[in-house]
Amino acid sequence: MTLEITDLRVSLGKRSYPITIAPGLLEDSALLQRSIVGEQVLIVTNETVAPIYLDRITAQLEGKQLGYVILPDGEKFKRLSTVQTIYDKLLQERHNRTTTLVALGGGVVGDMTGFAAATYQRGVSFVQIPTTLLAQVDSSVGGKTGVNHPLGKNMIGAFHQPVAVIIDTKTLDTLPQREFQAGLAEVIKYGLICDAEFFAWLETNIHLLMERDATALQYAIARSCENKAKIVEADERESGVRAILNFGHTFGHAIETATQYEAWLHGEAVGFGMIMALDLSCRLGYLSTQDCARAEALIKLANLPLSPPAGLPSTQGMIDLLGLDKKVMNGQLRLIMLRSLGDAFVTADFDMNCLEQTLNACLARTT
């Protein structure tokens, strides 16, 4: 069965760009060529993805002044010193302002490539070719780029939109099951924050996604990208509604920072972060216990963690880490809560005793 191509668009005036979704897009050389403006191209990938897909991309760019950088794989390498290797290659090969960077890999590769593109000669073009489910439904769309700092995740970065996002769903065939499941956390997130109809679809079809059914996957990826595009179009630089995309992330980022990005994949941390946010939404009286139970049941069906990793600090230590979040304003922690499935909002007006109760309860959970 051949699936039709799904074409979406992020409408941001002069910064608008297409999202193209279908299996086999890495074989479509014209699609990538249309996104390359100048003669210089630098492909940025990692040591896991390069052996599988790098030759396929370089073959499509014959005739260009072409180079590549292969980065180490892992969230712990998402730091300024790694981005320095991208700058080194760009300068050594004398790339100018008409160059295009191509991010070939997961969210870590995309974030660092985008940050390098945002800052090299004050901004050059880049293309996202995400090869993980998490990157396909979340980090490749929206223009958030950056790196981690030992004291906080994604605290150094820039908004810089890609010129195109090319999503070949067949790249998920080579994705390890754990990474695939981690990506489902971000898919579920869209149903929770803004799309109750999609949440209900996920409840019915999660088994097809877990089996990597091609039709279900393409639909879920497209629906996720549509939801993100609408939110980004309404609030490109996260001054308002875009913050709801961080549902579960404030808690998840604290877990990642506490464990130095080594215990869990990003999506796993987000998945448990959503469990914590659901618990708090319920304790604060916003979310019904029935909706909370439905949401947790779906997270469980995606085989995401339902209990914390080892090595987390005390409740007060976690509160201190939450205070490093980018959404803190004027010393106040802002959290994304749910009123109901599909209805998220941002608030700094919550009872700290309830937050402590949520942390105590969730940190004590066992599978």
N, C-alpha and C positions, 0 to 999 in steps of 0.2 A: 504493500500500500504506500502510495506517495502522498504525503501531506502537503496541502497548499501552503505557500509562504504567507506568514502573518506580517503585515507592514503597519507599524505604529509610528507616532511622531511625538516628540517632546517639543511643544510650541513655546519658544522663548525669544521671539523676535529674531534678531540677527544670530542668536546663539541656538536656534532650533536645530534639531538633528533627527535622523531616522533611527528606528529600532527595527531590525529585520530578524524574524524568527522562523526557522525551519530546519529539518534535518538535512545535512549535506551541504550547508552553505560554505564550508571551507573549500569545497571544490569549485565554487563560483568565483573565478578570478576577476571577472568584471565588477563584481560587487565591491571587493576591496579596492580595486584600482580607482573606482569613482570617488573614494574617500581620500585619496592621496593627491594633494595639490601640487607640491614641488617634486624635485628629483631625488631628494634625500629622505631615506626612511631608516629608522632604528626600531627593531623589534626587541621588546623586553619580555622575557619569559623566565621560567625557573627550571631547575634541574630535573623536576618531575615531568613537566609538560613538554620540554624541549625535545626529548627523544621521540615523542609521539607525534607532535604537530608542527614543529619548527620547519622541517623541510617542505611541508605542504604549503606553508605561508611564503617562504622564500621563493619557491618555484613560481608563485603568482606575481612576484615583483621583479622579474627579470628586466633588466634595462635601467633600473633605479640604482642610485648610489646607496647600497644596502649594507647595513650592519646589524649586529644583534648583541644583546647582553643576556647572559644566563645567570640568574640570581639564585641564592640558596632558597630552599623551600621552607616556609613556616612563618607563623605570626611573630615569633620572637626575632625574626630578621627584618621586620617592618620598622626600620629606624633610619635616621639620617645617614649613618655611615654606609648603609646599603644603597641609598639613593645616590651617594657620592660616586659609586661605580657607574651609574647611568650618566652623570655629568661628565665623568672622565672620558667615557667613550664618545659622547657628543663633541667634546672639545678636541680630543685626539683626532677625530675624523672630520673636524672643521664643519660641523653642521651649522647652518644659518637659520634665520627666522622662518624660512619656508619649509623646514623639515617637518616630518610627521613621525610621531612615536606611535607604535602599535603595541598595545598591552595584550599579551597572549597568555592567559592563565586565570587564576582565581582572584578573589578580592584583594589579597595582599599585593599581587602584581599590578592589578588595576589601580589601586590607591597610590602606590609608589610611582608608577609610570605617569599617572595624572599629575601628581605633585611635581615630578621632574618637568613635565610639559608646562605646568603653570608657572614655573620659576626659571626655566632655561631661557635666557635672553628676554625675560619678562613675559613669556607666554608663547608657546607654539602649539600646533595642532596635535591631537592624538585620537586614536581609534581604539575602542574597546572590543576585544574578542574574548569574552568570558567563557571559561571552560568548566566551571563548577556551577552547580545549581544555585548556590548562594549568590555568586557573582551575577549570574544571569537574571535573577529576579530582584536583586537589590543594589549591590555596590557599583555595578557597571552603569547604572542609570542615575542621573541627578547631579553629577559634577562634583561630588564631595571627594576630595583627594587628601592624602596626608600620611603621616607616620606616627608611631607611638613614641612615648617617652617613658622611662622607668617609673615615673610618678603618675602617669595617666595615659589612657588610650586615646589616640587620635587628637591629641592636644596641639599638634603642629600640623597645619595644613592650609589648603586654599580651596575656594570654589572655582572650578575650571571645567566647563562642559566639554565632553568629547564631540567630535564631528560626526561620529556614527557609532552605533552599537550593533555588532553582528553576532547573533546567537545561533550557533549550530547545535541543535539539541542532540545530535549524535555524539558530541564530545562527552555526554553523560554516560555513554556506554563504557567508557574506561575509568569512570569515577568510582573510587572505593565506596562500599556501602556506607561506612561511617560518615564520609564526607557528604554523600547524597542525603542521608537522614538529617545531617546538620543544616543543609540547605532548606529542608522542609520547614524549619523553624521560621524562616523569613516568609515563606509562602503562607503559613498559618497566620502569621502576624497581620497580613493584609485583610484576611477575613475578620480578625478580631478588631482592628482599628477603624475600618471604614467600609466593609463590604459584607454585610450579614448574609446576603444571598450566596456569595462565594464561600463563606464559612459553611453554610449548609451543604453546598456542593462538595466541599472537602470532606465533610463527615460521611457522605455517601460514597465518595470515590477515593478515599485515602488508600484503600487496598490496591487500586490500580496504579496510583503513584508509587507505592512501595514496590510494585512489580515493574515499574518503569515503562508502563504502557505508553506508547509513543503519542497517541492522540490525547490522552489525559494530560501528559506532561506538557505538550505544546499549549494546550488550553490553560493550564495552571500558570505556566511561565508568562503567557501573553496577558492573562487577567492580572497577574501581579504587576507586570510592567505598566499596564494601563492605569492601575491604581496609583502606582508611584508617579507616573508622568503627570497625572491630574494634580497631585499634591505639590509636586515640584513646580508646575506651571503657576500654581496659586501662590507659592512662597519659595522662590528659588534659593534664598539665602538664610532660610530657617529663622525668620523673625517672628513667625507665628505658627500656622497650622502644620508646617513641615515637621515640627518637633514630634508630632504623634508617630512619625516613622521610627522613633527611638523607643517605642513600647518594648519593655523588657531589657533594653540595652543599658540603661543606667545601672541596674543590678548586675547584668551580665558583664559589663565592662569592669565593674568593681571586682568580680570574681576573677576575670582574666588578669587584672593588675596584681591582685593578691597572690595568684599562682604563677606570675611571671610568664603568662601565655603558654604554659607547658602542660597544664592538666587537661584542658578541653579545647576542642575546636571552637571557633567563634560562634557558630550556629548552636552548638551545644550550650554554651554560656548564655546565649540569647534565649534559648528554649527554657532553661531553668529560671532565667531572669523574668520571663513571662509568667511562670508559675508564681514567682514572688509578687509580681505586679498584680496578678489576679487575686492573690490572697489579700493584699492590701486594699484593693478596690472593694473587695467583699467586706473586710473589717471596717472600712470607712462608711459602709452603707450605700455605696454607689451601685455595686453589681450584685445581682441576686445569687444565692448559693447554687441555684439550678444552672444559671449561665456559667458560673465558675466551674462547676462540675463538668459541663459539656466541653468547655475549653480545655480543661486538664485531660479529659478523656481523649481528645483529638491529639494533644501533645504526646500522650502515652502511646497512641496508635502509630505515631511517627517514630517510635522507639527512641525518643529523646530523654535525657536524664530527668528523673523525678526526685533525686536527692543530690545534695551538694558534693563536690569533690573534697578530697582530704586536703588539709593544710590551710583552710580558711581561718581568718582571725576571729576574734570575739565579735559580738554584736556591735560594740562600740567601735572596734576596728573597722568593721564594714561600713558603719555610718561615716567614719572619717574618710574612707575611700569613696563613698558616694558623694562626698563634698568636693571631690576633684572633678566632677562631671562638668562638661561644657555648658550644660543647661543651668548651672548655678548662676543666679543674678543677684547682685547686691547682698551676697552672703546667704541667700535663700535657695535651698534645694528645690528644684521643680521636678515633678514626677508625672509620667503619663499614666492615667487611670482609665478604666472603662466604666461607662454608665450601663452599657448593655453590649451584647455582641454586635460589633460593627459601629460602635459609637465611643470613640476615645477623646480625651481632652487632657490639657496640661494644667497642672495646679501646683501652687506653692502653699496652698491653704490646707494642711492636713495635720492630724494629731500625731506628734512624734511618738507618743506612747503606742499608737497603733503600728507605726513603722517598726518600733522595737519589738512588738509582739510578732509581727510578720517575720522579721529577721530571726528571732528566737525559734519560732515554729519551723521555718524553712531550713535553718542551719541544723536543726535536730532531726530532720527527716531521714529515714532510711528506706531503701527500696524494698 
